Amino acid sequence: MPDSTGSSLASTASAEAPTAGPVVELVDAHKKFGSVEALRGVSLAVRPGELVGFLGPNGAGKTTAISLMIGLRRPTAGRALLFGLDPADLRARSRTGVMLQESGIPLTLKVREVVDLFRTYYPKPLPTDSVVEMAGLGEFQHKLVKDLSGGQRQRVYFALAICGDPDALFLDEPTVGLDTATRRSFWDQVRGFKRRGKSIVLTTHYLDEADALADRVVVIDHGLIVAEDSPEGIRRLVPGKKVAFSWPGVTAAALAGLPLEGLVIDGPRVSFLTSDAERVLRTLFAKGVSITDLEVAGAGLEEAVLVLTGGR
Amino acid sequence: MAAEVRIAPLWPMVAGQTQSEFRRLLRVWEFTGFGLAFPLVLYVFIGLQGSGPGAAQYHKYALASMCSYAVVNIALSTFGITVANERGSRMDALMRATPVRPVAPLIGKTVAAVVFALAALLLLYAAGILLAGISMRPEEWFNLTWRLLLAIIPFICMGFAIGYLSGPSGAVLAVNLILLPMSFASGIFFPIDGLPTFIKDIAPYLPMYHLGHLAWNAVGVPYNDIWKSVLWLAGYSVFFLAVTLWAVRREDDRRFS
């Protein structure tokens, strides 16, 4: 079987990549855990070289979707394909790297040793030195894994995910619990890997992360895809401005009738989204309301997802 | 298209896995030290008594007993406790998401356990020679060693079953709750004649009873049922392997389906 990745799926391949099938594909995938429906019919194809970001609140089904894609779980109905194969097939896994949300690593090995161990799992691994460098582990490479901090361990997980030079990389909430600087350097590592032409699937509930990295954002909620577009496209789906100001004695009633969404009142502080900030403010000024600390900003991905997932 | 689909060769995987197991043994001294030192301490307490004409044979018998205990302890701990820990820390989930072939870690652990057991035996032999002045013919040393290292297999299977049926803290308890009573009931710590009748009735059905008899026989205790014991141990291997497979399947259904 010289090429099982392309031909059988050629008909479903995207226009951008007419010669190669999708790297990962979910076809009307359902997943039930007992009576809980974690996924309720998700269809998605990841093209070669694409970085897809799964966004959604906790429990939306992001991790379940990724588990189906990498064959850690099987769909109750529908199909999951990795390089056109069963995701649990060793031939598919040999081209796949995975960073799981919670998983252990051998604590009694040194960083370099555990990378070397995982390299033996793959047919064409990257040189250990490159892996250590790409994951930013140079100065820790001779430390025992158990002596590393959380952020350093996260780099080890990344190193293990890329050491096989995979064509597809799956990152499930890769920067949870990391500080901002560490997250940003992690993003650089992910971008560096993507430049090698690799496909990446990332789940996150950090919206700036999806914004910074993804070619395409898939918003998932209650086990269904509720939106799927470029980060800019997703942002266009929601009211354009985020407005905030202080108004002592404000009540929701005082703002009734104005074109706004996602109203939050916290003491004197008011914030909401609106597609017509000028009209809202004009109306308030006309009433003689005195407001202070006014902020008007373009709505970000965060606001977009909030609106798309019904504010959960 | 050039997208060839290949998987990694098995032997480098096995070599890497075995090396990692050795590194773990050399670095986790609270684990390795216990496996080596505890049988030694027990041996000093109960293996050195006696003097006079019968003492030489008793010393050989006691050494074979303690060697049996050491080997079974290592098999149950290495497999029971480590496997439970790997499941508890979700290391198994990460491993399952990689293309590692499941047989590679299995072989690595087995090789490490056998070498670990050999080290424990050599330490006990040294104690026997130095402290009790044991002198045995070369073939007695040799027979004792290979019999014990081969008879470790059913206990490896048993350890595996424990590792898959219990959690990380439960496994330590399970190993000790099984190992100590089984050792006593099999006549490993005290001769079986002194045990209560109902335990004497159970003893011939315990795997350690058969391991013990093969070990004692290797150092000169007459025993007529060698093949019967071998069959019992083989049967136990198959039984615990089946239990393990069932437990693995149960785990698959719960966590990976």
Chai-1 contact restraints between the chains, C-beta under 6 A:
chainA,res_idxA,chainB,res_idxB,connection_type,confidence,min_distance_angstrom,max_distance_angstrom,comment,restraint_id
A,D3,B,M1,contact,1.0,0.0,6.0,A-B,restraint_1
A,D3,B,A3,contact,1.0,0.0,6.0,A-B,restraint_2
A,T5,B,A3,contact,1.0,0.0,6.0,A-B,restraint_3
A,G6,B,M1,contact,1.0,0.0,6.0,A-B,restraint_4
A,I70,B,A97,contact,1.0,0.0,6.0,A-B,restraint_5
A,L72,B,A97,contact,1.0,0.0,6.0,A-B,restraint_6
A,L72,B,F256,contact,1.0,0.0,6.0,A-B,restraint_7
A,R74,B,S257,contact,1.0,0.0,6.0,A-B,restraint_8
A,L90,B,I7,contact,1.0,0.0,6.0,A-B,restraint_9
A,L90,B,P99,contact,1.0,0.0,6.0,A-B,restraint_10
A,R91,B,V5,contact,1.0,0.0,6.0,A-B,restraint_11
A,R91,B,I7,contact,1.0,0.0,6.0,A-B,restraint_12
A,R93,B,P99,contact,1.0,0.0,6.0,A-B,restraint_13
A,S94,B,I7,contact,1.0,0.0,6.0,A-B,restraint_14
A,S94,B,P99,contact,1.0,0.0,6.0,A-B,restraint_15
A,V98,B,A97,contact,1.0,0.0,6.0,A-B,restraint_16
A,L100,B,A93,contact,1.0,0.0,6.0,A-B,restraint_17
A,L100,B,L94,contact,1.0,0.0,6.0,A-B,restraint_18
A,E102,B,R90,contact,1.0,0.0,6.0,A-B,restraint_19
A,S103,B,R90,contact,1.0,0.0,6.0,A-B,restraint_20
A,S103,B,A93,contact,1.0,0.0,6.0,A-B,restraint_21
A,S103,B,L94,contact,1.0,0.0,6.0,A-B,restraint_22
A,G104,B,S89,contact,1.0,0.0,6.0,A-B,restraint_23
A,G104,B,R90,contact,1.0,0.0,6.0,A-B,restraint_24
A,G104,B,M91,contact,1.0,0.0,6.0,A-B,restraint_25
A,T108,B,R24,contact,1.0,0.0,6.0,A-B,restraint_26
A,T108,B,R27,contact,1.0,0.0,6.0,A-B,restraint_27
A,T108,B,V28,contact,1.0,0.0,6.0,A-B,restraint_28
A,L109,B,S20,contact,1.0,0.0,6.0,A-B,restraint_29
A,L117,B,G16,contact,1.0,0.0,6.0,A-B,restraint_30
A,L117,B,S20,contact,1.0,0.0,6.0,A-B,restraint_31
A,T120,B,P12,contact,1.0,0.0,6.0,A-B,restraint_32
A,T120,B,M13,contact,1.0,0.0,6.0,A-B,restraint_33
A,T120,B,G16,contact,1.0,0.0,6.0,A-B,restraint_34
A,Y121,B,A8,contact,1.0,0.0,6.0,A-B,restraint_35
A,Y121,B,T98,contact,1.0,0.0,6.0,A-B,restraint_36
A,Y121,B,P99,contact,1.0,0.0,6.0,A-B,restraint_37
A,Y121,B,V100,contact,1.0,0.0,6.0,A-B,restraint_38
A,Y122,B,A8,contact,1.0,0.0,6.0,A-B,restraint_39
A,P123,B,R6,contact,1.0,0.0,6.0,A-B,restraint_40
A,P123,B,I7,contact,1.0,0.0,6.0,A-B,restraint_41
A,P123,B,A8,contact,1.0,0.0,6.0,A-B,restraint_42
